[in-house]
Structure formats: structure tokens, C-alpha cells
Amino acid sequence: MKSCILAVDTSTDACSVALLHNGVIHASHKLLPREHTLNILPMIQDLLASNEVEIADVEGFIVGAGPGSFTGLRIAFGVVQGLAFAVNKPVAAISTLAALAYQVAKSESVTDGYVLATIDARMNELYWARYSITGNGLELNQGPNVTSADQLTFEGVKAITGTGLVYENQFVGLSSDVLQDAEQRPRADAMIDYALAHADLVQWQSADQVEPVYVRNNVAKKKSDQNK
């Protein structure tokens, strides 16, 4: 695994950047609705400068792959691909839902069972994926997908996290014992942590090869293909 990594995520209303340098992860995470374009590059510059790192020192870049805001994903990919092209370094795209689930796993508030990671998809829908917590980290159990809140199932779920909890009053069969955290957004430092813990799953690619995960588009295309 690379020793100097810069991670960027703007998939929600937060701007999140993180830097792995000398074995330590440094991060900056701010809620900045509709201000991503203005703030993400200054946040990256400040993080690099405060750790005396030049962009040429970065060995690889991580970008929050989605799902999430279409505009937010395009901003993060544009920034990361531009930086990676400039210094000819590879990029890894990490699922925003995996980052959310890993934030729960790292907190050790849940040590077994399923974590349901969610992001508000607007239009009365949410993006979600279900992960098993294992001794080695996380394992994707179901998803990613986009559905209305009343289509979710909660059997075996020990925690639900993310902005999809805005639709909590539409959930059917959610136990009050399930740990809930509606404040969590995908964090760039969790993406670095996830990449370190799941190195065998991380694909380092040239900047022109990485693409956002637009789950809503994928689902719409699948339904269209099925109707042909």
C-alpha cells in the first residue's frame, strides 16, 4: 500500500479531505452545502501545506466514488482526476456507502451483524447498501441500490447510518434497538482507513479509468433493459 495518499469526497453536503503521511491520517471535514466548488481546493491546499507535503509527493489519490449527489461526485472526480493527471499518479475509487459502514465498524459500537449505510437520494428515495462486519473489516452483503424507504428490510441489522435516515418515519419494521446515526456523512479519512484494511479489494487505476457510481442511472438502465 502507498505511504502518501490524498483522499477527497464531496458526494453529500460535506467537503471531506484526508491525507495519509508518515503513517498518520490527517483530515478536514466540513458541512458546506452548495459550496463544494469554492472550498474543496483550498481545503486540499491547506491540508497539504500544514503537513509540509507537495502534491508531487502524493503517491496515490482516493475519490469518493458514490453514490451521492451527481454534482458533488462530478466535482470530486474533476478535482482528483486533474491532480492525478498533473503528477501522473493512480486513483482508487472507494464507495461512499462502504466508507459510511466502515465508520461504524471503526467506532466499535457494533461488532457483528449488518450495518445499513444510507445516503439521501432526494425524490423520496435513498441510496443504501448492507454490509456484514467481519473480523477482517467489512463484506458487502447487498446493494448498492436506490429505493423508497418503505422497501428496506432490517433483519439482522444492528446499525443504520447516514443521511437516508431523514426518511425514518417511512421505515417498516425497524427496531428501536438498532443503533442510528443520521449525522454521518462519508469521510475521506474513513476511505483511507478502508483502503488500508481492504488493500486486496482496492483497484488503483489511471485517472482516466475511474468513474463515479451513479446507482440511480444503473437501476434505471437495468429496468429499461428488462422491458425490452
Beta strands, then each sheet from edge to edge (+ up, - down):
strand 1: 5-9
strand 2: 14-21
strand 3: 24-31
strand 4: 60-66
strand 5: 91-95
strand 6: 114-122
strand 7: 125-134
strand 8: 137-147
strand 9: 157-162
strand 10: 179-181
sheet 1: 3+ 2- 1+ 4+ 5+
sheet 2: 8+ 7- 6+ 9+ 10+
end
